[in-house]
């Protein structure tokens, strides 16, 4: 028998070096460290690791502590925007 996974609603934000202070203020558990080359690292508490971000990458902030980047082309292929009033 085949199964299809249920749709998941993800809260994604776009990373940019200029937005580090706004992102960390908006998402209290999000720890971003800006690097000299304009990239950053995000701390994923669930896995205890630092993950590199580049400008334009999206950050999945759906689960506090389990932050991880998603490349823009992957978001374009696999995700579609929904109205803010739609709940999962």
C-alpha positions as CSV (number, residue, x, y, z in Angstrom):
1,X,0.0,0.0,0.0
2,X,1.2,3.5,-0.8
3,X,1.0,6.5,1.5
4,X,1.3,10.2,0.9
5,X,2.6,12.3,3.7
6,X,0.3,15.0,5.1
7,X,1.1,18.6,4.1
8,X,3.3,20.4,6.6
9,X,3.1,24.1,7.2
10,X,6.6,25.5,7.7
11,X,7.5,28.9,9.0
12,X,10.4,30.0,6.8
13,X,12.3,33.3,7.0
14,X,15.0,34.6,4.5
15,X,18.5,35.2,5.9
16,X,20.4,38.3,5.1
17,X,23.4,39.7,7.0
18,X,21.5,43.0,7.6
19,X,18.6,41.1,9.3
20,X,20.5,39.2,11.9
21,X,19.4,41.4,14.9
22,X,15.8,41.4,13.7
23,X,15.7,37.6,13.2
24,X,17.2,36.9,16.6
25,X,14.8,39.3,18.3
26,X,11.8,37.8,16.5
27,X,12.8,34.2,17.2
28,X,14.2,34.1,20.8
29,X,15.9,30.7,20.5
30,X,17.5,31.5,17.2
31,X,21.3,31.9,17.5
32,X,22.9,33.4,14.4
33,X,26.6,34.2,14.3
34,X,27.7,36.5,11.5
35,X,30.9,35.6,9.7
36,X,33.5,37.9,8.0
37,X,32.5,36.7,4.5
38,X,28.8,37.8,5.0
39,X,27.6,34.3,5.7
40,X,26.4,33.2,9.1
41,X,26.0,30.1,11.2
42,X,22.8,29.1,12.9
43,X,22.9,26.9,16.0
44,X,20.7,23.8,15.8
45,X,20.1,22.8,19.4
46,X,18.3,19.6,18.5
47,X,21.5,18.3,16.9
48,X,24.0,20.4,18.8
49,X,25.6,21.7,15.6
50,X,26.4,25.0,13.8
51,X,25.0,25.1,10.2
52,X,26.3,27.6,7.6
53,X,23.9,30.1,6.0
54,X,24.4,32.3,2.9
55,X,22.4,35.3,2.0
56,X,19.1,34.3,0.4
57,X,18.9,30.9,2.2
58,X,15.7,30.3,4.1
59,X,15.7,29.3,7.8
60,X,13.0,26.9,9.0
61,X,11.9,28.3,12.3
62,X,8.8,26.0,12.7
63,X,10.3,24.0,15.7
64,X,12.1,26.0,18.3
65,X,15.7,24.8,18.7
66,X,15.6,22.8,15.4
67,X,16.5,25.7,13.1
68,X,18.1,24.7,9.8
69,X,18.7,26.4,6.4
70,X,17.0,25.5,3.2
71,X,18.4,26.8,-0.1
72,X,16.1,29.1,-2.1
73,X,15.8,26.7,-5.1
74,X,14.6,24.0,-2.8
75,X,11.9,26.3,-1.3
76,X,10.8,27.2,-4.8
77,X,10.5,23.5,-5.8
78,X,8.9,22.1,-2.7
79,X,7.0,24.9,-0.9
80,X,4.2,27.3,-1.8
81,X,3.1,30.4,0.1
82,X,-0.1,30.1,2.1
83,X,-2.4,32.8,3.6
84,X,-1.3,33.8,7.1
85,X,-4.8,32.9,8.4
86,X,-4.5,29.2,7.4
87,X,-3.6,26.9,10.3
88,X,-2.2,23.4,9.9
